[in-house]
């Protein structure tokens, strides 16, 4: 085998290995390690809009203004550290009928490699949300959707349901144009979809102006296509009711 062919073979194996790692640990749809819904099966044209990494001002408030104007309920996966910095915004999220989920305390990747550290991230955020908002989240979305068997087992013991979703636009965290975000999101919409957007940047704040503009454009376009909106909890509940008595899993 020539040196070039050997190099190509090694590169191919490396790429395949990286692809496998991504699918197992980061893919929105992988169920290898356990229940991790990225969407639900339903006959209803209904979807859930979700927002990660907030609160983050002024963008979370701008999103709340848009959701209120369009009469849409969404789900916000909150970073505990960010909620401590903007408690009034968190209280507005709840008071306006939106749902909140746990998205870790610090959004720091290094805390996900030991069980005590990860458990502390989850439990600390639960305490912050209860103290500030007087509600107890039932859903958890891991930062970067990263999971492994003991992470999901820890969530089960703490009574939290892990939730994945489909990124509205894979590049949305980097703030491409609102028009592109809308176009990509529309290409992924189907009944039962859980769409992921961001109102913050990990636990560091950051510009989310294009996301805000995109959501204002996306909602009426989805309504024109016959879609309505639900929180993630409501979407899961609707699907459970539709499939009551059936043994099949709810998700792909």
CORWOHU-V939841 format. One record per pair of residues at least 12 apart in sequence whose ideal C-beta (glycine too) atoms are under 10 Angstrom apart, sorted by sequence separation. I is the first residue (numbers start at 0). J is the second residue. D is the distance in Angstrom with one decimal. If there is no record, write none. Layout:
BEGIN
[[I:J:D] [I:J:D]]
END
This chain:
BEGIN
[[50:62:6.5] [63:75:9.1] [77:89:6.5] [124:136:7.9] [139:151:9.6] [168:180:4.5] [171:183:7.8] [184:196:8.2] [198:210:6.9] [238:250:8.7] [50:63:9.9] [62:75:8.7] [75:88:9.5] [107:120:7.9] [141:154:8.7] [167:180:6.2] [168:181:8.4] [170:183:7.9] [171:184:8.5] [197:210:6.3] [198:211:8.2] [48:62:9.4] [75:89:8.2] [103:117:8.4] [105:119:9.8] [106:120:8.8] [125:139:9.2] [139:153:9.5] [167:181:8.5] [168:182:8.1] [169:183:7.5] [196:210:5.4] [235:249:7.5] [77:92:8.0] [104:119:7.6] [105:120:6.6] [121:136:9.7] [124:139:8.7] [139:154:5.4] [146:161:6.7] [168:183:3.8] [196:211:9.5] [235:250:9.7] [50:66:9.5] [59:75:7.6] [103:119:9.9] [104:120:4.8] [138:154:9.6] [167:183:6.5] [168:184:6.1] [180:196:7.9] [198:214:9.5] [75:92:5.3] [82:99:8.7] [103:120:4.5] [104:121:8.0] [144:161:9.3] [146:163:8.6] [166:183:8.4] [167:184:3.9] [196:213:7.6] [48:66:8.0] [59:77:9.6] [74:92:9.6] [75:93:9.2] [102:120:9.6] [103:121:6.9] [104:122:8.8] [105:123:8.7] [121:139:6.5] [139:157:8.3] [144:162:9.5] [166:184:8.8] [167:185:9.2] [168:186:9.3] [196:214:6.8] [73:92:8.7] [101:120:8.9] [102:121:9.8] [104:123:4.5] [105:124:9.0] [120:139:9.9] [139:158:9.9] [140:159:9.8] [144:163:5.7] [165:184:8.8] [167:186:9.8] [168:187:8.7] [82:102:9.7] [101:121:6.2] [103:123:8.7] [104:124:4.7] [121:141:9.3] [139:159:4.2] [140:160:9.9] [141:161:7.0] [144:164:8.0] [167:187:7.1] [194:214:9.9] [54:75:7.8] [81:102:8.8] [83:104:9.1] [101:122:9.3] [103:124:6.1] [104:125:9.4] [120:141:9.4] [137:158:7.3] [138:159:6.6] [139:160:7.0] [140:161:7.2] [141:162:9.2] [166:187:8.1] [167:188:9.2] [196:217:9.1] [53:75:6.1] [59:81:8.9] [73:95:9.6] [75:97:5.9] [76:98:9.4] [77:99:5.5] [79:101:7.8] [82:104:9.3] [101:123:9.7] [102:124:7.3] [104:126:9.3] [120:142:9.1] [136:158:9.8] [137:159:6.5] [138:160:5.3] [139:161:5.5] [140:162:5.1] [141:163:8.8] [144:166:9.0] [165:187:5.2] [48:71:6.8] [50:73:6.4] [51:74:9.7] [52:75:9.5] [53:76:8.2] [54:77:6.8] [55:78:8.7] [72:95:8.2] [73:96:9.4] [74:97:6.8] [75:98:7.3] [76:99:7.6] [77:100:7.0] [78:101:9.1] [79:102:8.1] [80:103:8.8] [81:104:9.4] [101:124:4.9] [104:127:7.2] [135:158:8.8] [136:159:7.0] [137:160:6.0] [138:161:7.8] [139:162:7.0] [140:163:7.2] [165:188:8.9] [172:195:9.8] [174:197:9.2] [194:217:8.7] [48:72:8.6] [49:73:6.6] [50:74:7.4] [51:75:8.1] [52:76:7.7] [53:77:6.3] [54:78:8.3] [67:91:9.5] [72:96:5.2] [73:97:5.3] [74:98:4.4] [75:99:5.3] [76:100:4.2] [77:101:7.1] [78:102:5.2] [79:103:7.0] [80:104:5.7] [81:105:9.6] [100:124:9.6] [101:125:6.1] [117:141:8.8] [135:159:9.7] [136:160:9.6] [138:162:4.9] [140:164:7.3] [165:189:9.0] [171:195:8.2] [172:196:9.2] [47:72:8.9] [48:73:4.4] [49:74:4.5] [50:75:5.0] [51:76:4.7] [52:77:8.6] [53:78:7.0] [56:81:9.5] [60:85:8.9] [63:88:7.7] [71:96:9.7] [72:97:5.7] [73:98:7.5] [74:99:7.3] [75:100:7.1] [76:101:7.1] [77:102:5.7] [78:103:6.3] [79:104:3.8] [80:105:5.5] [81:106:8.4] [137:162:9.7] [167:192:9.5] [171:196:6.1] [172:197:5.6] [47:73:7.4] [48:74:7.3] [49:75:7.4] [50:76:7.0] [51:77:8.7] [52:78:5.8] [55:81:6.3] [59:85:7.2] [66:92:9.5] [70:96:9.6] [71:97:9.1] [72:98:7.2] [74:100:6.0] [76:102:3.8] [77:103:9.3] [78:104:7.0] [79:105:7.5] [80:106:7.6] [101:127:9.4] [168:194:9.5] [169:195:9.9] [171:197:6.4] [174:200:9.5] [47:74:6.0] [48:75:9.7] [49:76:6.3] [50:77:9.2] [51:78:8.1] [54:81:5.3] [60:87:9.3] [75:102:8.6] [76:103:9.0] [77:104:9.9] [78:105:7.3] [79:106:9.1] [80:107:9.4] [101:128:6.9] [165:192:6.0] [167:194:4.7] [168:195:9.4] [172:199:9.9] [173:200:9.9] [194:221:9.6] [53:81:5.9] [54:82:6.2] [56:84:8.7] [60:88:6.0] [63:91:6.0] [67:95:6.1] [78:106:5.1] [100:128:9.1] [164:192:8.0] [165:193:6.5] [166:194:7.8] [167:195:6.2] [168:196:8.3] [172:200:7.2] [181:209:10.0] [52:81:7.2] [53:82:8.2] [54:83:9.7] [55:84:9.0] [56:85:5.8] [59:88:5.2] [63:92:6.7] [66:95:7.5] [67:96:9.3] [99:128:6.4] [121:150:9.2] [164:193:3.8] [165:194:6.0] [166:195:4.9] [167:196:5.1] [172:201:9.3] [180:209:6.3] [184:213:7.3] [188:217:9.1] [192:221:9.9] [54:84:7.5] [55:85:7.6] [58:88:10.0] [59:89:8.7] [62:92:9.5] [66:96:9.2] [67:97:9.7] [111:141:7.3] [117:147:9.6] [163:193:7.2] [164:194:6.3] [165:195:6.6] [166:196:8.2] [167:197:9.2] [179:209:8.5] [180:210:6.6] [183:213:9.3] [184:214:9.2] [54:85:4.0] [56:87:9.6] [57:88:9.5] [60:91:7.4] [63:94:9.9] [64:95:10.0] [66:97:7.2] [111:142:7.8] [118:149:9.8] [122:153:9.6] [162:193:6.9] [164:195:4.2] [166:197:9.3] [174:205:8.5] [177:208:8.4] [178:209:9.1] [181:212:8.8] [182:213:9.4] [185:216:9.9] [53:85:7.9] [54:86:8.5] [56:88:6.5] [59:91:8.6] [60:92:9.8] [63:95:6.4] [110:142:9.1] [111:143:9.0] [117:149:8.1] [118:150:9.5] [121:153:6.9] [125:157:7.5] [163:195:8.2] [164:196:9.4] [174:206:6.1] [177:209:4.8] [180:212:8.3] [181:213:5.1] [184:216:9.7] [185:217:7.4] [188:220:9.4] [54:87:8.8] [55:88:8.5] [59:92:7.6] [99:132:6.6] [117:150:6.1] [120:153:9.9] [121:154:7.1] [125:158:9.4] [162:195:9.6] [172:205:8.9] [174:207:7.1] [176:209:6.2] [177:210:7.7] [180:213:3.8] [181:214:8.7] [184:217:5.7] [188:221:6.6] [54:88:4.0] [63:97:7.7] [101:135:9.4] [102:136:9.2] [108:142:7.1] [111:145:5.9] [125:159:8.1] [174:208:7.3] [175:209:6.7] [177:211:8.1] [178:212:8.7] [179:213:8.4] [180:214:8.5] [181:215:9.5] [182:216:9.9] [192:226:8.9] [53:88:7.6] [54:89:5.7] [62:97:9.7] [93:128:9.3] [99:134:6.5] [101:136:4.5] [106:141:9.8] [107:142:8.0] [108:143:7.2] [111:146:8.6] [112:147:9.0] [114:149:5.6] [118:153:5.5] [122:157:6.9] [172:207:9.2] [174:209:4.5] [175:210:9.9] [177:212:3.7] [178:213:7.9] [181:216:5.0] [182:217:9.7] [185:220:6.5] [190:225:9.7] [53:89:8.6] [54:90:10.0] [98:134:8.9] [99:135:9.5] [100:136:5.1] [101:137:8.8] [102:138:9.4] [103:139:8.2] [106:142:4.8] [111:147:8.1] [113:149:9.5] [114:150:8.2] [117:153:6.2] [118:154:9.5] [121:157:6.0] [171:207:9.0] [173:209:9.4] [174:210:7.1] [176:212:8.6] [177:213:4.1] [180:216:8.6] [181:217:5.0] [184:220:9.0] [185:221:7.6] [188:224:7.5] [190:226:8.2] [193:229:9.8] [54:91:9.0] [99:136:5.6] [100:137:7.8] [101:138:6.9] [102:139:7.5] [103:140:8.8] [105:142:9.1] [106:143:8.9] [108:145:7.4] [117:154:9.3] [122:159:10.0] [176:213:8.4] [177:214:8.6] [180:217:7.7] [181:218:9.9] [184:221:8.6] [189:226:9.6] [54:92:7.5] [89:127:9.1] [93:131:9.4] [94:132:9.3] [98:136:8.4] [99:137:9.6] [100:138:3.8] [101:139:4.5] [102:140:5.5] [103:141:7.1] [112:150:9.8] [114:152:8.8] [115:153:9.8] [118:156:8.7] [121:159:6.9] [171:209:7.8] [172:210:9.0] [175:213:9.3] [177:215:8.1] [178:216:7.7] [182:220:9.9] [188:226:6.9] [191:229:9.8] [193:231:6.1] [53:92:8.5] [89:128:7.7] [93:132:5.1] [98:137:8.8] [99:138:8.4] [100:139:6.3] [101:140:7.6] [102:141:7.9] [103:142:5.6] [111:150:6.8] [114:153:6.2] [118:157:7.5] [171:210:6.2] [174:213:9.7] [177:216:6.2] [181:220:6.8] [185:224:8.1] [92:132:7.8] [93:133:8.0] [98:138:7.6] [100:140:5.8] [101:141:9.5] [102:142:6.6] [177:217:8.8] [181:221:9.7] [79:120:8.0] [83:124:9.9] [86:127:9.1] [90:131:7.2] [93:134:5.9] [168:209:9.6] [193:234:6.9] [50:92:9.4] [78:120:9.9] [79:121:9.3] [82:124:7.9] [89:131:5.7] [90:132:6.1] [92:134:9.8] [168:210:9.1] [171:213:7.7] [192:234:9.0] [193:235:9.3] [79:122:9.8] [80:123:9.1] [81:124:10.0] [89:132:5.4] [90:133:8.8] [167:210:8.4] [191:234:6.9] [79:123:5.8] [80:124:8.5] [83:127:6.0] [86:130:9.1] [87:131:9.4] [90:134:10.0] [191:235:9.7] [79:124:3.5] [82:127:5.6] [86:131:4.7] [89:134:9.6] [168:213:8.0] [53:99:9.9] [78:124:7.4] [79:125:8.3] [81:127:9.7] [82:128:6.6] [85:131:9.6] [86:132:8.0] [167:213:7.6] [191:237:8.8] [50:97:9.1] [77:124:7.3] [79:126:8.1] [80:127:8.2] [83:130:9.3] [167:214:9.0] [191:238:6.7] [76:124:10.0] [79:127:4.2] [82:130:9.5] [83:131:7.3] [190:238:9.9] [48:97:9.7] [49:98:8.9] [51:100:8.9] [53:102:8.6] [78:127:9.5] [79:128:7.1] [82:131:5.8] [50:100:9.9] [52:102:6.8] [77:127:8.4] [82:132:7.7] [167:217:7.8] [191:241:9.8] [47:98:8.9] [49:100:7.8] [51:102:5.7] [52:103:9.9] [77:128:6.5] [144:195:8.4] [50:102:9.7] [79:131:9.2] [49:102:10.0] [101:154:9.1] [140:193:9.6] [52:106:6.6] [77:131:9.4] [51:106:8.9] [77:132:8.6] [140:195:8.1] [101:157:9.2] [193:250:9.7] [101:159:6.3] [143:201:9.3] [191:249:8.8] [77:136:7.9] [100:159:8.5] [142:201:7.1] [191:250:8.4] [76:136:8.6] [100:160:9.0] [142:202:9.2] [191:251:9.5] [100:161:9.9] [101:162:9.8] [74:136:10.0] [76:138:7.4] [100:162:6.6] [76:139:8.0] [77:140:9.9] [74:138:7.3] [76:140:4.5] [78:142:8.3] [76:141:9.5] [74:140:9.0] [76:142:9.3] [164:231:8.2] [162:231:5.7] [162:232:9.5] [160:231:8.9] [160:232:8.8] [162:234:9.9] [162:235:8.5] [160:235:7.7] [76:162:7.9] [24:111:9.9] [163:250:8.9] [74:162:8.2] [76:164:9.3] [49:138:9.3] [51:140:6.5] [52:142:8.1] [74:164:9.3] [49:140:7.6] [51:142:7.9] [140:231:9.0] [51:143:9.7] [138:230:9.3] [51:144:9.7] [106:199:8.6] [108:201:9.3] [138:231:5.9] [106:200:8.9] [107:201:8.0] [137:231:9.4] [138:232:6.9] [106:201:4.2] [107:202:7.5] [137:232:6.7] [105:201:8.6] [106:202:4.4] [136:232:9.9] [102:199:9.3] [105:202:5.6] [106:203:8.3] [138:235:8.8] [103:201:9.6] [104:202:8.3] [137:235:9.7] [102:201:9.8] [103:202:8.5] [102:202:9.4] [36:138:10.0] [35:140:9.7] [35:141:9.1] [92:198:10.0] [37:144:8.8] [35:144:8.2] [88:198:9.6] [35:146:6.4] [33:146:8.1] [49:162:7.8] [51:164:8.9] [32:146:5.9] [33:147:9.9] [85:199:9.8] [29:144:9.0] [31:146:9.4] [32:147:6.1] [33:148:7.1] [47:162:9.1] [49:164:5.8] [25:141:9.6] [28:144:9.8] [31:147:9.7] [32:148:4.8] [35:151:7.1] [48:164:9.7] [49:165:9.9] [24:141:9.9] [27:144:6.0] [29:146:8.5] [31:148:8.9] [32:149:9.1] [33:150:9.3] [34:151:7.5] [47:164:7.8] [81:198:9.4] [25:143:6.2] [26:144:7.4] [32:150:7.9] [33:151:4.3] [49:167:9.2] [81:199:6.1] [84:202:9.1] [24:143:9.0] [25:144:5.5] [32:151:5.5] [33:152:7.8] [35:154:9.7] [46:165:9.7] [48:167:8.4] [74:193:8.3] [76:195:8.7] [81:200:10.0] [85:204:9.9] [24:144:8.4] [25:145:5.8] [26:146:9.9] [32:152:9.0] [34:154:9.6] [52:172:8.7] [81:201:9.2] [84:204:8.8] [24:145:5.7] [25:146:8.3] [33:154:9.0] [34:155:8.7] [51:172:9.2] [73:194:9.6] [74:195:10.0] [76:197:9.6] [77:198:9.7] [78:199:6.8] [80:201:9.7] [81:202:5.8] [24:146:6.6] [33:155:8.0] [76:198:9.6] [77:199:9.2] [80:202:4.8] [81:203:9.1] [23:146:9.0] [24:147:6.4] [73:196:9.0] [75:198:7.2] [76:199:9.9] [78:201:7.5] [79:202:8.7] [80:203:9.7] [81:204:8.0] [23:147:8.3] [36:160:8.2] [75:199:9.9] [78:202:5.0] [35:160:9.4] [36:161:7.9] [37:162:8.4] [38:163:8.4] [73:198:9.8] [78:203:9.7] [24:150:9.7] [34:160:7.7] [35:161:5.1] [36:162:6.2] [37:163:4.0] [38:164:7.5] [34:161:6.8] [35:162:7.6] [36:163:6.1] [37:164:5.6] [38:165:6.5] [33:161:7.7] [34:162:9.7] [35:163:5.0] [36:164:8.3] [37:165:5.9] [32:161:9.5] [34:163:9.8] [35:164:9.9] [37:166:9.9] [100:230:9.5] [98:229:9.3] [99:230:9.4] [100:231:7.1] [98:230:3.8] [100:232:8.9] [30:163:9.3] [97:230:6.9] [98:231:6.4] [29:163:8.4] [62:196:8.5] [96:230:8.4] [98:232:5.6] [28:163:7.1] [63:198:9.3] [98:233:7.9] [27:163:4.8] [28:164:9.8] [48:184:9.4] [62:198:5.6] [26:163:8.4] [27:164:6.2] [28:165:8.1] [61:198:8.7] [25:163:10.0] [27:165:5.6] [46:184:9.8] [60:198:9.4] [27:166:7.0] [58:197:9.0] [59:198:4.7] [58:198:5.2] [59:199:7.4] [46:187:9.8] [58:199:7.4] [73:214:8.8] [46:188:6.3] [55:197:8.6] [56:198:9.4] [58:200:9.9] [46:189:8.1] [55:198:5.4] [56:199:9.4] [71:214:8.8] [44:188:9.1] [46:190:7.5] [47:191:8.6] [48:192:9.4] [49:193:6.2] [50:194:9.7] [51:195:6.4] [52:196:9.7] [53:197:7.9] [54:198:7.2] [55:199:3.4] [44:189:8.8] [45:190:6.5] [46:191:7.1] [47:192:7.3] [48:193:8.6] [49:194:6.5] [50:195:8.1] [51:196:7.5] [52:197:5.1] [53:198:3.9] [54:199:7.1] [55:200:7.2] [62:207:8.0] [69:214:8.6] [73:218:9.9] [44:190:5.2] [45:191:7.1] [46:192:4.4] [47:193:4.8] [48:194:5.6] [49:195:5.5] [50:196:5.3] [51:197:5.1] [52:198:6.5] [53:199:4.3] [55:201:9.9] [58:204:8.9] [61:207:8.3] [65:211:6.8] [69:215:7.9] [43:190:6.0] [44:191:9.1] [45:192:8.8] [46:193:7.3] [47:194:7.0] [48:195:9.0] [49:196:6.9] [50:197:6.5] [51:198:7.4] [52:199:3.3] [53:200:9.6] [55:202:9.2] [58:205:8.5] [61:208:8.1] [64:211:9.0] [65:212:9.1] [68:215:8.2] [71:218:5.8] [41:189:9.7] [42:190:6.6] [43:191:7.8] [44:192:9.9] [46:194:6.3] [47:195:9.7] [48:196:6.9] [49:197:9.6] [50:198:4.4] [51:199:7.2] [52:200:6.0] [55:203:8.7] [56:204:7.9] [58:206:7.7] [59:207:8.3] [62:210:7.7] [65:213:10.0] [66:214:7.6] [69:217:9.7] [70:218:9.3] [38:187:9.5] [40:189:9.8] [41:190:5.2] [42:191:8.9] [49:198:10.0] [50:199:8.3] [51:200:9.8] [52:201:5.9] [53:202:9.9] [55:204:5.2] [58:207:3.9] [61:210:9.3] [62:211:5.8] [65:214:5.6] [66:215:9.5] [69:218:4.6] [40:190:8.0] [41:191:4.3] [51:201:9.2] [52:202:7.3] [54:204:9.7] [55:205:6.8] [57:207:9.2] [58:208:6.9] [61:211:4.7] [65:215:4.8] [68:218:9.0] [69:219:7.2] [71:221:9.3] [38:189:7.3] [39:190:8.7] [40:191:5.7] [41:192:9.7] [52:203:8.7] [53:204:9.3] [55:206:9.5] [57:208:9.2] [58:209:10.0] [60:211:9.7] [61:212:9.2] [64:215:9.3] [65:216:9.8] [71:222:9.1] [38:190:8.6] [39:191:4.2] [52:204:9.1] [55:207:6.6] [58:210:7.1] [59:211:9.3] [62:214:6.2] [65:217:9.8] [66:218:8.0] [69:221:9.9] [38:191:4.8] [39:192:8.6] [52:205:8.3] [58:211:5.7] [61:214:9.1] [62:215:9.0] [65:218:7.5] [69:222:8.1] [37:191:9.8] [38:192:5.0] [39:193:7.6] [53:207:8.5] [57:211:8.9] [61:215:9.0] [36:191:9.3] [37:192:8.6] [38:193:5.4] [52:207:8.7] [73:228:7.2] [74:229:8.9] [75:230:9.6] [76:231:9.0] [37:193:6.3] [38:194:9.1] [71:227:8.8] [72:228:6.3] [73:229:9.2] [74:230:4.9] [36:193:7.1] [50:207:9.0] [71:228:4.6] [72:229:6.8] [73:230:6.9] [74:231:4.5] [37:195:9.2] [70:228:8.8] [71:229:9.4] [72:230:5.3] [73:231:9.0] [74:232:7.6] [69:228:8.6] [74:233:9.2] [50:210:8.2] [74:234:8.8] [72:233:7.7] [66:228:8.9] [50:214:8.7] [27:193:8.8] [48:214:7.2] [27:195:7.8] [48:217:8.2] [48:218:8.0] [48:221:9.0] [46:221:7.1] [44:221:8.9] [44:224:7.5] [45:225:9.8] [46:226:5.7] [48:228:6.2] [44:225:4.8] [45:226:6.7] [46:227:8.0] [47:228:7.1] [48:229:9.1] [49:230:8.8] [43:225:9.9] [44:226:4.9] [45:227:5.1] [46:228:6.4] [47:229:5.6] [48:230:9.0] [49:231:6.4] [43:226:9.2] [44:227:6.9] [45:228:7.0] [46:229:7.5] [47:230:6.3] [48:231:9.4] [43:227:7.7] [45:229:5.4] [47:231:4.8] [47:232:8.9] [43:229:9.0] [47:233:7.8] [47:234:4.7] [41:229:9.8] [45:233:8.6] [46:234:7.6] [47:235:8.9] [45:234:6.6] [43:234:9.2] [39:231:9.2] [45:237:6.9] [41:234:7.6] [45:238:9.4] [41:235:10.0] [43:237:6.7] [36:231:8.6] [39:234:5.9] [43:238:8.8] [38:234:8.8] [39:235:6.2] [41:237:6.2] [42:238:9.7] [39:236:9.9] [41:238:5.0] [36:234:9.1] [39:237:8.0] [40:238:6.5] [43:241:7.8] [36:235:7.2] [39:238:4.1] [41:240:9.7] [42:241:6.9] [38:238:9.5] [39:239:8.7] [41:241:5.9] [40:241:8.1] [41:242:8.6] [36:238:9.1] [39:241:9.1] [40:242:7.3] [39:242:9.0] [40:247:8.4] [40:248:8.8] [41:249:8.9] [39:248:9.9] [40:249:6.1] [39:249:5.1] [40:250:6.8] [38:249:9.2] [39:250:5.8] [40:251:7.5] [36:248:9.0] [38:250:6.3] [39:251:9.2] [36:249:6.7] [37:250:6.7] [38:251:6.9] [34:248:7.9] [36:250:4.5] [37:251:7.4] [34:249:8.9] [35:250:8.3] [36:251:9.0] [34:250:8.0] [30:248:7.9] [30:250:7.3] [30:251:8.2] [28:250:8.3] [28:251:6.3]]
END
